[in-house]
Amino acid sequence: MSGVQTSQGVRKIVIDPVTRVEGHGKVTIRLNEAGEVEEARFHIVEFRGFERFIRGRLFWEVPLIIQRLCGICPVSHHLAAARAMDAVVGVDKVTPTADKIRRLMHYGQVLQSHALHIFHLASPDLLFGFDAPPEQRHIIAVLNRFPEIGKWAIFIRKYGQEVIKATGGRKIHPTNAVPGGVNQNLSVENRDVLRKEIDQILAWCGAALERHKGYVAANQALCRDFANFKSNFVSLVGPAGGMDLYEGKLRAIDPAGQMIFDDVDPTAYRDHFIEEVRSWTYLKFPHIRSLSREDGWYRVGPLAQINCCSSIDTPIAEAARREFVAENHGSPVHATLAYHWARLICLIHCGEKIKELLFDDDLQGTDLILQGERRPEGIACIEAPRGTLFHHYTVDEHDQVTSANLIVSTTSNNEAMNRAVKQVAMNDLSGREITEGLLNHIEVAIRAFDPCLSCATHALGQMPLIVTLEDADGSLIASRVKQ
């Protein structure tokens, strides 16, 4: 569905293709009398409710229920909730088999989610151009024009889903992770099927990275300047600062790469982050407690994961990380479009970790679940495909959840997405005729973060992107709604 209204001399607004973001968002742009952009905001207008829905439910139900937040990244919520409930049942470390089953499931999730974003959602803009006709900017056009990339889009994602099914019981909304461990190990039959395909998957991931590096080389000014602004970054890191997407300690760096904090246990997240609410969006604005509201906002996700980590423990991804870091002479990379390059490095890392785990005999172990002394609280943190994800629950003596708090990756990126929208609007729209292609530039900036708005706001319903233009007095000039 689409519609347009115009007045006060605005001649045309055309936003016709699907938005290619998951969730319900709205952009408002305010113009002054000269037609220049003064303010631009990215609004999330879905209601957030799952933190209330989960209250009163039995704690062992939570890993199954909470993942219904999303069909794109349910595994991340499934595992984060299970790890939080490990603490509730008194388990600080699950068995080696349970740990590796969960990790394998997680790497399958990140692999398939990154493949979905890179190839299905982002690639039309990169392959055809931000201003390409709307009928060209979609995955079917990619399949027709670039069949090799279309093959990567289908089969890399399919493989990630098969990993999830083999470890979690089904491709979407798995059931295997439970408080204290897992319900079943990986069968030899499923292991052998996955082993046969992993080398081809890694080859395709590597080819995709090389293709994207070619795009960056051919579009250096665009990749460097588009929505480029300095920020802090936050992610989990493992021992010695190595990349660990499943668990670790929190690290935050400033725009120059200096430590804000390091080696922070995620259970202490409240000592380091504040969640702020603003009247014009349902999405919260977290910032680092030791810094001001103006200076403490940060970015998470693949770009933060690469900027924050000191190394990657898989050889192909580590070589790719070193090349990426060298592009900015060792300093943090701030360009928003660099999320795509970083995402491809993480894609390769997940493929390498999957291969490593598939040759680990612990996956066929039979020691699956532990239990200790009950505790009233559980907190866990995981690096979801879109970045650092916090789950925090309290449970009463009747085994019922009494409170829940989630800081979802997209929530942490809220300030950054708003800044990206405003910068692109000011640079590309001010004083110009508003065309569909120009408005797509704003969407390109949003898409680079791969936002999952339903995860962040926890509402059901349709998912349009609404772009409105207002004059200096706040009166509506024009709007366009996209489904």
C-alpha positions in Angstrom: 0.0 0.0 0.0 1.2 3.5 -0.7 -0.1 7.0 -0.6 1.2 10.5 -1.1 0.0 14.0 0.0 1.7 17.2 -1.1 1.2 20.9 -0.3 3.2 24.2 0.0 5.2 23.7 -3.2 6.6 20.2 -2.6 6.3 18.6 -6.0 6.9 15.0 -5.6 7.6 12.3 -3.1 7.9 8.7 -4.3 8.8 5.8 -2.0 7.7 2.7 -3.8 9.8 -0.5 -2.9 9.5 -2.4 0.3 11.7 -1.1 3.1 13.8 -4.2 3.7 13.9 -3.8 7.4 12.2 -5.9 10.0 9.7 -3.9 12.0 7.4 -0.9 12.0 9.3 2.5 11.7 8.7 6.0 10.7 11.0 8.8 9.6 10.0 12.5 10.0 12.0 15.3 8.4 11.6 19.0 9.3 12.4 21.6 6.7 13.0 25.4 7.3 11.7 28.1 5.1 14.5 27.6 2.6 13.7 24.0 2.1 16.7 22.8 4.1 16.6 20.0 6.6 16.6 21.1 10.2 15.6 17.9 12.0 15.2 14.3 11.1 14.1 11.5 13.4 13.7 7.7 13.1 10.5 6.8 15.1 9.6 3.3 16.2 5.8 3.3 16.7 5.2 -0.3 17.7 4.4 -0.9 21.4 7.0 -2.8 23.4 5.3 -5.4 25.6 7.1 -8.8 26.0 8.8 -7.7 29.2 5.3 -7.6 30.8 3.9 -10.6 28.9 6.5 -12.9 30.5 5.7 -11.9 34.1 3.9 -14.7 35.9 5.2 -17.4 33.6 7.2 -20.3 34.9 10.9 -19.7 34.5 11.6 -22.8 32.4 9.0 -21.7 29.9 10.9 -18.4 29.2 13.5 -19.7 26.6 10.6 -21.0 24.5 8.2 -18.0 24.9 10.6 -15.0 24.7 12.0 -16.1 21.3 8.6 -15.4 19.9 9.7 -11.8 19.8 11.0 -12.5 16.4 11.2 -15.0 13.5 14.4 -13.6 12.2 16.7 -14.0 15.2 14.8 -16.3 17.7 17.8 -18.3 18.5 19.6 -15.3 20.0 16.7 -14.8 22.4 16.3 -18.5 23.0 19.9 -18.9 24.0 20.1 -15.6 26.0 17.1 -16.6 28.0 18.4 -20.1 28.6 21.7 -18.8 29.8 20.0 -16.4 32.2 17.9 -19.3 33.5 21.1 -21.3 34.0 21.9 -18.9 36.7 18.4 -19.3 38.2 18.9 -23.1 38.5 22.4 -22.5 40.0 24.5 -23.5 37.0 27.5 -21.2 36.3 28.9 -23.4 33.5 26.9 -26.0 31.5 28.5 -29.3 30.4 30.9 -29.3 27.4 28.3 -31.0 25.2 25.6 -28.5 26.2 28.0 -25.5 25.7 29.1 -26.7 22.2 25.6 -27.6 21.1 24.4 -24.1 22.0 27.5 -22.5 20.4 26.9 -24.4 17.2 23.3 -23.3 17.2 24.3 -19.7 17.8 26.8 -19.7 14.9 24.2 -21.2 12.6 21.8 -18.4 13.7 24.4 -15.6 13.0 25.4 -17.2 9.7 21.8 -17.4 8.4 20.8 -13.9 9.7 23.9 -12.2 8.2 23.3 -14.0 4.9 19.7 -12.8 4.9 20.7 -9.2 5.4 23.7 -9.1 3.2 22.2 -10.8 0.1 18.4 -10.3 0.4 18.1 -6.9 2.1 21.3 -4.9 1.4 22.6 -6.2 -1.8 20.0 -4.6 -4.1 21.2 -1.1 -3.1 24.9 -2.0 -3.5 24.5 -3.9 -6.8 22.1 -1.6 -8.5 22.8 1.8 -6.8 20.9 3.8 -4.2 19.0 5.6 -6.9 18.1 2.6 -9.1 14.5 2.2 -10.1 12.4 0.7 -7.3 11.4 -2.3 -9.4 15.1 -3.3 -9.5 15.9 -3.0 -5.9 14.9 -6.5 -4.6 16.2 -10.0 -4.3 14.4 -11.3 -7.4 16.2 -8.7 -9.5 19.5 -9.8 -7.9 18.7 -13.5 -8.7 18.1 -12.6 -12.3 21.0 -10.2 -12.8 23.6 -11.8 -10.5 22.8 -15.6 -10.4 26.0 -16.4 -8.5 25.1 -14.0 -5.7 21.6 -15.3 -5.8 23.0 -18.8 -5.2 25.0 -17.5 -2.2 21.8 -15.9 -0.8 19.8 -19.1 -0.9 22.4 -21.7 0.1 24.4 -19.9 2.8 21.2 -19.0 4.6 19.8 -22.5 4.1 22.9 -24.0 5.6 22.6 -21.8 8.7 19.0 -22.9 9.1 20.0 -26.5 8.8 22.5 -26.0 11.6 19.8 -24.6 13.7 17.4 -27.4 13.0 20.1 -30.1 13.7 21.0 -28.5 17.1 17.7 -26.9 18.1 15.1 -29.2 16.8 13.7 -26.9 14.2 14.8 -24.0 12.0 12.7 -21.3 13.6 11.9 -21.1 17.3 14.1 -24.0 18.5 13.4 -26.0 21.6 16.7 -27.6 22.6 18.2 -25.1 25.1 16.7 -25.4 28.6 17.8 -24.1 32.0 21.0 -25.9 32.9 21.8 -27.3 29.5 20.2 -28.9 26.4 17.7 -31.6 25.7 19.7 -33.6 23.2 23.1 -33.8 21.5 23.9 -33.7 17.8 23.3 -37.0 16.0 26.1 -38.5 14.0 23.8 -38.5 10.9 23.1 -34.7 11.2 26.8 -34.0 11.9 27.9 -35.9 8.8 25.4 -34.1 6.5 26.6 -30.7 7.8 30.2 -31.7 7.4 29.8 -32.4 3.7 28.7 -28.9 2.9 30.7 -26.6 5.2 33.8 -26.2 2.9 31.5 -25.0 0.1 29.8 -22.6 2.4 33.1 -21.2 3.5 34.2 -20.8 -0.1 31.1 -18.9 -0.9 31.4 -16.7 2.2 35.0 -15.9 1.1 33.9 -15.1 -2.4 31.2 -12.7 -1.1 33.8 -10.9 1.0 36.1 -10.5 -2.0 33.1 -9.2 -4.1 32.3 -6.6 -1.4 35.9 -5.5 -1.1 35.8 -4.8 -4.9 32.7 -2.6 -4.3 34.5 -0.7 -1.6 37.5 -0.1 -3.8 35.3 1.1 -6.6 33.2 3.4 -4.4 35.7 4.7 -1.9 34.3 8.2 -1.4 30.7 6.8 -0.9 31.8 4.1 1.5 34.0 6.5 3.5 31.6 9.5 3.7 28.0 8.2 3.7 26.6 8.5 7.2 30.1 8.6 8.7 30.2 9.9 12.3 32.2 9.1 15.3 30.8 7.1 18.2 31.6 4.8 21.1 31.4 1.0 20.5 30.3 -1.8 22.8 30.6 -5.6 22.4 31.5 -8.8 24.2 35.0 -10.0 23.9 36.6 -13.3 25.1 39.9 -13.9 26.8 42.7 -11.5 25.8 40.1 -9.5 23.9 39.5 -12.1 21.2 36.1 -12.2 19.4 33.5 -14.3 21.1 30.0 -14.0 19.9 28.5 -16.3 22.4 29.8 -15.2 25.8 32.5 -13.1 27.4 33.1 -9.8 29.1 31.9 -6.4 28.1 34.3 -3.9 26.4 33.5 -0.3 25.5 35.8 1.9 23.5 35.7 5.6 22.6 35.9 7.0 19.1 39.7 7.0 19.2 39.8 3.3 20.3 40.6 4.1 23.9 39.0 1.9 26.6 36.0 3.3 28.4 35.7 0.1 30.4 36.9 -3.5 29.9 36.5 -6.9 31.4 33.1 -6.1 32.8 30.9 -9.0 33.8 27.5 -8.7 32.0 25.7 -9.3 35.3 26.9 -5.8 36.2 25.4 -4.1 33.2 23.2 -1.8 35.3 26.4 -0.2 36.7 27.5 0.8 33.3 24.4 1.5 31.2 21.3 3.8 31.6 18.2 3.3 29.5 16.5 6.6 28.6 12.9 7.1 27.3 11.9 9.8 24.9 8.3 10.9 24.1 8.4 10.5 20.3 9.4 6.8 20.0 8.8 3.5 21.8 12.4 2.5 21.4 14.7 3.4 24.4 18.0 5.2 24.2 20.7 3.5 26.3 24.0 5.3 27.0 27.1 4.6 29.1 26.6 5.7 32.7 30.0 7.2 33.2 29.5 9.5 30.3 26.9 12.2 29.7 23.7 11.6 27.7 25.2 13.6 24.9 28.5 11.7 24.8 27.6 8.2 26.2 25.6 6.8 23.3 27.3 3.9 21.4 27.0 1.4 18.5 26.8 -2.3 18.6 26.7 -5.1 16.0 29.3 -6.4 13.5 31.1 -3.0 13.2 31.4 -2.8 17.0 32.5 -6.5 17.2 35.3 -5.9 14.8 36.3 -2.5 16.3 36.3 -3.8 19.9 38.0 -7.2 19.5 41.8 -7.5 19.5 41.8 -10.7 17.4 39.7 -13.4 15.9 40.6 -17.0 16.7 39.7 -18.4 13.2 42.4 -17.8 10.5 40.4 -16.6 7.5 38.3 -14.2 9.5 41.4 -12.9 11.4 43.2 -12.2 8.1 40.1 -10.4 6.9 39.9 -8.4 10.2 43.5 -7.3 9.9 42.9 -6.0 6.4 39.8 -4.2 7.5 41.5 -2.5 10.4 44.4 -1.5 8.2 42.0 0.5 6.0 41.8 3.1 8.8 45.4 2.6 10.0 44.4 0.7 13.1 41.8 3.2 14.4 38.1 2.4 14.8 36.2 2.5 11.6 33.1 4.8 11.9 31.5 4.7 8.4 28.0 3.3 8.6 28.4 1.4 5.3 31.4 -0.4 6.8 28.8 -2.5 8.7 28.5 -4.6 5.6 32.2 -5.4 5.4 32.3 -6.2 9.1 29.2 -8.4 8.7 30.9 -10.4 6.0 34.0 -11.0 8.3 31.6 -12.2 11.0 29.9 -14.4 8.5 33.2 -16.1 7.6 34.1 -16.4 11.3 30.8 -18.2 12.0 31.5 -20.6 9.1 34.9 -21.4 10.5 33.5 -22.0 14.0 30.8 -24.3 12.7 33.5 -26.3 10.9 35.6 -26.5 14.0 32.7 -27.6 16.1 31.5 -30.2 13.7 34.8 -32.1 14.2 34.5 -32.0 18.0 33.4 -35.3 19.6 31.8 -33.5 22.6 28.8 -32.8 20.4 27.9 -36.5 20.7 28.3 -36.5 24.5 25.5 -37.6 26.8 26.0 -35.4 29.8 23.5 -32.7 28.9 21.9 -31.0 31.9 23.2 -29.7 35.3 21.4 -28.3 38.3 22.6 -26.5 41.4 21.2 -24.3 44.1 18.3 -22.1 43.1 18.8 -18.3 42.8 16.3 -15.5 42.4 17.9 -13.7 39.5 19.5 -14.5 36.1 21.4 -12.2 33.7 22.9 -13.2 30.4 24.5 -11.4 27.5 25.1 -12.7 24.0 26.3 -11.1 20.7 23.2 -11.5 18.5 23.5 -10.9 14.8 22.7 -7.2 15.3 24.9 -6.8 18.4 25.0 -7.0 22.2 21.8 -8.5 23.7 21.0 -8.5 27.4 18.4 -10.7 29.1 17.6 -10.1 32.8 15.0 -11.9 34.9 13.9 -12.3 38.5 12.1 -15.4 39.7 10.1 -15.9 42.9 9.8 -18.9 45.2 6.9 -20.2 43.1 9.1 -20.5 40.0 7.3 -17.6 38.4 9.0 -14.7 36.6 8.5 -11.5 38.5 10.4 -9.0 36.3 12.2 -9.0 33.0 14.4 -6.5 31.2 15.8 -6.8 27.7 18.2 -4.4 26.0 18.1 -5.5 22.4 20.8 -4.7 19.9 18.6 -2.4 17.8 17.8 -0.4 21.0 21.5 0.2 21.6 21.8 1.4 18.0 18.8 3.8 18.3 20.8 7.0 18.7 23.2 6.0 15.9 20.4 5.3 13.5 18.8 8.7 14.3 22.1 10.4 13.6 22.6 8.5 10.4 19.1 9.5 9.2 19.7 13.2 10.1 23.1 13.3 8.4 21.9 11.7 5.2 18.8 13.9 5.1 20.8 17.1 5.6 23.5 16.1 3.0 21.2 14.6 0.4 17.8 16.2 0.7 18.3 19.9 1.7 17.3 22.3 -1.0 16.6 19.5 -3.6 13.6 18.1 -5.3 12.5 15.1 -3.1 12.6 12.0 -5.3 12.1 8.3 -4.4 15.8 7.7 -5.1 16.9 10.4 -2.6 14.6 9.1 0.1 16.0 5.6 -0.4 19.3 7.1 0.7 17.8 7.4 4.2 16.6 3.8 4.1 20.1 2.7 3.0 21.5 4.3 6.2 18.9 2.5 8.3 19.3 -0.8 6.6 23.1 -0.8 7.2 22.4 -1.4 10.9 20.1 -4.4 10.0 17.5 -3.2 12.6 15.1 -5.7 14.1 12.4 -3.3 15.3 10.0 -6.0 16.4 12.7 -7.4 18.7 13.3 -3.9 20.1 9.6 -3.0 20.6 7.9 -6.4 20.9 4.6 -5.7 19.1 2.5 -7.4 16.5 1.1 -5.9 13.4 2.0 -4.6 9.9 5.4 -3.2 9.2 5.3 0.0 7.0 8.0 2.7 6.8 6.4 6.1 6.9 8.4 9.1 5.7 6.9 12.6 6.3 8.1 16.1 5.5 7.2 19.0 7.8 7.8 22.7 7.4 9.5 24.9 10.0 6.3 25.3 11.9 5.8 21.5 12.1 2.9 21.4 9.5 2.8 18.4 7.3 4.0 19.0 3.8 4.0 15.5 2.5 4.0 11.9 3.5 4.6 8.5 1.9 3.7 5.1 3.4 5.3 1.9 2.3 4.3 -1.7 3.1 
